[in-house]
Amino acid sequence: MALDRISLVLVIIGALNWLSVGLFQFDAVAWLFGGQTALISRIVYTLVGVAGLWSISMLFREREGEGARED
């Protein structure tokens, strides 16, 4: 599903940004888009957060094809 892949990419971007904050005290999103309070930065943070919420649903879904095989 395309939405799952987009969400995964956004979650990975968010995780890498938090890694850079944790290790280097460097917020890449804020640096790229003009600070934490800039509108575009807030949009990116919001999209990453929504993607994280969507990704929770992936934990509880059955995978396609899982259980379909009978060995």
Secondary structure, DSSP 4 states (H G I P E B T S, - for coil): -HHHHHHHHHHHHHHHHHHHHHHHS--HHHHHHTSTTSHHHHHHHHHHHHHHHHHHHHHTSPPTTTTT---
